[in-house]
């Protein structure tokens, strides 16, 4: 009985501290983080991969939070063939298409975090370096690294803080389309 009461008391104090922490850590509206609601209803095979990718970006950055089931800033689709790609309509908004065939050759989590990287403002950087997330398929099928480099993550944080502007080379609809090079690897014969 006593220990139960103690636990309850500890829990109450923890709740109070947590509430106080949120209040103190939010000094003003200028630092309000953007919530990017992503929707995987059209990509049922990749819902858990999307959740993992969201956690990676949330842990690596500030000023934004990717969150499931709260809206559709970011719609994720699964397609068959044609390659994975992203369409950014504005910073933090757009669509990601995951090619199920490509995701059997390349790490699906790396593809997902890469394509979401485009929605978060990053361009491609096909330099073959596996430590660079936006090097995409240029790093080969053996590269499964799903984490943005510190430079990439800091750039996203700066974009969402409003201290950097992303390139705006857009198509006729005003969207920026990232047709990705995740080169096809011939199937092994015999
Ligand atoms: Zn790309």
Boltz pocket constraint, residues with backbone or C-beta under 6 A from the ligand:
constraints:
  - pocket:
      binder: B
      contacts: [[A, 114], [A, 115], [A, 118], [A, 123], [A, 124], [A, 134], [A, 136], [A, 178], [A, 179], [A, 180], [A, 181]]
      max_distance: 6.0
